[in-house]
Amino acid sequence: MVQLTDQKPETELLIADVLKSLRKSPKELPCKLLYDERGSELYNDICEMPEYYQARTETRIMLDNAAEIARLIGTNCLLIEYGSGSSDKTRVLLDTLEDTAAYVPIDISKEHLLAAAKDINRDYPGLEVLPVCGDYNNHIDLPTPSKEVARRVVYFPGSTIGNFDPGPAVEFLQRVAELCGPGDGLLIGVDLKKDVEVLELAYDDPAGITADFNLNILRHLNNDIGSDFELDAFRHRAVYNEDEGRIEMHLISEVDQEVTIDGVVISFAEGENIWTESSYKYSPEGFARLASKAGFTVKHVWTDEKNLFSVQYLTR
Ligand SMILES: C[S@@+](CC[C@H](N)C(=O)[O-])C[C@H]1O[C@@H](n2cnc3c(N)ncnc32)[C@H](O)[C@@H]1O
């Protein structure tokens, strides 16, 4: 039996967050809102696309180096995963680690998290699975495992760290560092800088799956907080900002229009954009510098032969 700990923020906080973001110039929406049940499924579809090199490359790196990663992590760890999604890459770890004390998947997308946790619970009998629904931008209380824990290892795959601007990335890593004592570690997937064409295609595929994923943020808001966004009146755009080293995903308003959110009317001019997600790309040195600001030292970096992606193990 899997018991979910629910620390998902209340709808009132969500509405306040949305209105604050849409009152900025340029308008924004928090990228966590891309993920409801449908958004998580669309993300899985993105991972299957030939253009989205990240997911298959990261999985390949994990598979190729599983034994070495497991040796660094050691036995009896409490495995805490932020933004766990379908927990697919986690299976590589769970297949290789010895005597994992418990697994704590944390995600904002509640139904998807619970389904993934149940699948892990079924496939790894004997492993205690303790899912927590919450926003990792806030403090999250971790459940207490029944077994004794030798060390805590935080897993953060999927290049999700790239969604944070550099300042908030350091703050997030500092919160992770607070969980880690001597011997504990952070295993993280970090996407690397590369050709603009490869990057832009990964975030704007010809089949339009990423476009659907991006528009899902509006669908999610209509379902959850009763806004009246017309999805057809916005279009997806993804561009690489070379100076900032990040992909930017936007939704562009096709017409002059008004949208009502909790009784508040927000106007959009034709061509105006909502910034929905950033995805920063790092050099290994650049990421090591960022992590050091949060007190982490990079112990090992694994990459693929084309240096598209990296999996890194860090300690305090
Ligand atoms: C890029 S996906 C990665 C999923 C999975 N880790 C993987 O590698 O395939 C990001 C995941 O983080 C979750 N997420 C995004 N923002 C979040 C937040 N603020 N708090 C908790 N989870 C969040 C999403 O629901 C999604 O499952």
The ligand as a MOL file (V3000), in Angstrom:
LIG
                    3D

  0  0  0     0  0            999 V3000
M  V30 BEGIN CTAB
M  V30 COUNTS 27 29 0 0 0
M  V30 BEGIN ATOM
M  V30 1 C 11.4390 17.6950 -16.9290 0
M  V30 2 S 10.3270 16.7140 -16.0350 0 CHG=1
M  V30 3 C 11.4050 15.4000 -15.4790 0
M  V30 4 C 10.6880 14.1530 -15.0570 0
M  V30 5 C 11.5950 12.9860 -14.6620 0
M  V30 6 N 12.4250 13.3300 -13.5350 0
M  V30 7 C 12.4570 12.5490 -15.8090 0
M  V30 8 O 13.6720 12.7280 -15.7480 0
M  V30 9 O 11.9050 12.0120 -16.7800 0 CHG=-1
M  V30 10 C 10.1110 17.6860 -14.5800 0
M  V30 11 C 9.2970 17.0340 -13.4740 0
M  V30 12 O 9.3180 17.9200 -12.3360 0
M  V30 13 C 7.9950 18.1330 -11.8570 0
M  V30 14 N 7.9460 19.5110 -11.3640 0
M  V30 15 C 8.0630 20.6480 -12.0780 0
M  V30 16 N 8.0300 21.7260 -11.2670 0
M  V30 17 C 7.8970 21.2500 -10.0090 0
M  V30 18 C 7.8170 21.8670 -8.7290 0
M  V30 19 N 7.8780 23.1880 -8.6020 0
M  V30 20 N 7.7250 21.0700 -7.6340 0
M  V30 21 C 7.6690 19.7070 -7.7640 0
M  V30 22 N 7.7270 19.0580 -8.9440 0
M  V30 23 C 7.8420 19.8300 -10.0530 0
M  V30 24 C 7.0810 17.8890 -13.0410 0
M  V30 25 O 5.7840 17.5020 -12.6530 0
M  V30 26 C 7.8420 16.7930 -13.8010 0
M  V30 27 O 7.4620 15.5190 -13.3830 0
M  V30 END ATOM
M  V30 BEGIN BOND
M  V30 1 1 1 2
M  V30 2 1 2 3
M  V30 3 1 2 10
M  V30 4 1 3 4
M  V30 5 1 4 5
M  V30 6 1 5 6
M  V30 7 1 5 7
M  V30 8 2 7 8
M  V30 9 1 7 9
M  V30 10 1 10 11
M  V30 11 1 11 12
M  V30 12 1 11 26
M  V30 13 1 12 13
M  V30 14 1 13 14
M  V30 15 1 13 24
M  V30 16 1 14 15
M  V30 17 1 14 23
M  V30 18 2 15 16
M  V30 19 1 16 17
M  V30 20 1 17 18
M  V30 21 2 17 23
M  V30 22 1 18 19
M  V30 23 2 18 20
M  V30 24 1 20 21
M  V30 25 2 21 22
M  V30 26 1 22 23
M  V30 27 1 24 25
M  V30 28 1 24 26
M  V30 29 1 26 27
M  V30 END BOND
M  V30 END CTAB
M  END
